[in-house]
Amino acid sequence: MLNYQGGMQLFNAEVTGITHDKLRPRVSYTAKGLWLVYICLTVLLIVLLAFSEMDIFDAVCYGLSTMSTEVLPHRICP
């Protein structure tokens, strides 16, 4: 909707202080920050699982699935 002329007029009328030129860098900066947090937490979880009694393949599989679904598998939970 923002690509059309009417959408840009609506955006500029409703949003004060932000222009569409300033919005895109902020959104990409926020997205990069979220990806960095996700990657850091995933790597940390994989390392912690690898230091437990789990082999590296299972640690990677469980780490990736846990971070994406926010649920620990039954094998880890008592």
N, C-alpha and C positions, 0 to 999 in steps of 0.2 A: 504494500500500500504506500510505503514511503517513496517508492521509485517514481510514482506518478506526481504530476504537479499539484493536484488537489491534496494528496497525502502529505506533501511537504508543507503546504499552506496550513493544513490542520495541525501538523506537528509543531510548527512555529507559533501557531496561535495558542495552543494548549500548554506548551512547555516554556517556562520563563527561565532565562539565564543560560540555557543550553541551546546551542545551535546544532544542526545535524552534522556539521563538520567536526564538532567536538565530541559527539556521541560515539562515533565509531572507534577512536583510539581508546576511550575509556572501557568500552565493551571488550575489545581485544585484550587490553591490559588485565581486566578482571578474569577473563577466560584463561589467560596464560597463568595467572596466579592460582586459579582453581586447579588447573592441570598439574602445576608444581606441587601443590598440597597433596593431591591424589597420588602422584608418583612417589613422593616422599613417604607417605603413610603406607603405601603398598610395599615399598622396598623395606621399610622398617619392620612391617609385619612378617615379610618373607624371611628376613634375617632372624627375627625372634623365633619364628617357627623352626628354622633350620638349626638353631642352637638348642632347641628342645629335642625330644627323642624322635623327631620326624626327619626322613631323608629329604634331600633338596628338591626332588621332583614333586613330592607331596606338598612340601612347603610352598613351592611356587603355585601349584594348583589351588591349594587352600587359600593362600594369600590373595590371589587374583579374584577368586570367587567370593571371599569374605568381604573384600573392599567394595565389590560391585553390588552385593546384595545385603550387606550389613548383618549377616547371620553366620555364626560359627557353625561348622558342621558337627554332627552328633559324635563323631570320632574324638573330637577335642573336648567337647562339653561333657561333664560327668553326668 
